[in-house]
Amino acid sequence: MTQTIFVLNGPNLNLLGQRQPEVYGADTLADVEQSCAALAGELGLRVDFRQSNHEGQIVDWIQEGRDKAAGIIINPAALTHYSIAVLDALNAYDGPVIEVHISQVHKREEFRHKSFVSLRADAVMAGFGVHGYELALRHVARLLA
């Protein structure tokens, strides 16, 4: 049976490719989903790719992952810096969690240097552009092997 990896994306990532392309690049979230799905197939995995601008929806998906996901890759976007609810949901999840940030957050504004999600994440990918999603997927596959 193919293992499913949830790839969860937080607020404003639906605007990827349009919003601040000098920071986030020209690829859209649909482009990222397509590349992740292709790589997942090569790795013997399946991705369930989701995006929401609502914190509670992200929390619900993490909780759903307890029964349905072998691993979670999460780009929490702005929720990274303040959502204890997302952290608490991740702490109740037993599988591997990889945090992804498209930009190098430590070269940006001071408030972006703090991540609640990192307190639970097994690894953090930051500054790799959208390629960070593929790196995260490869790492999840390694952790599950």
Salt bridges, closest charged atoms under 4 A:
ASP48 OD2 - ARG50 NH2 2.89
GLU64 OE1 - ARG50 NH1 2.97
GLU64 OE2 - LYS68 NZ 3.33
GLU99 OE2 - HIS101 NE2 2.62
GLU109 OE1 - ARG108 NE 3.82
GLU109 OE1 - ARG112 NE 2.57
GLU110 OE1 - HIS113 ND1 3.87
ASP122 OD2 - ARG120 NH1 3.23
GLU134 OE1 - HIS131 ND1 3.71
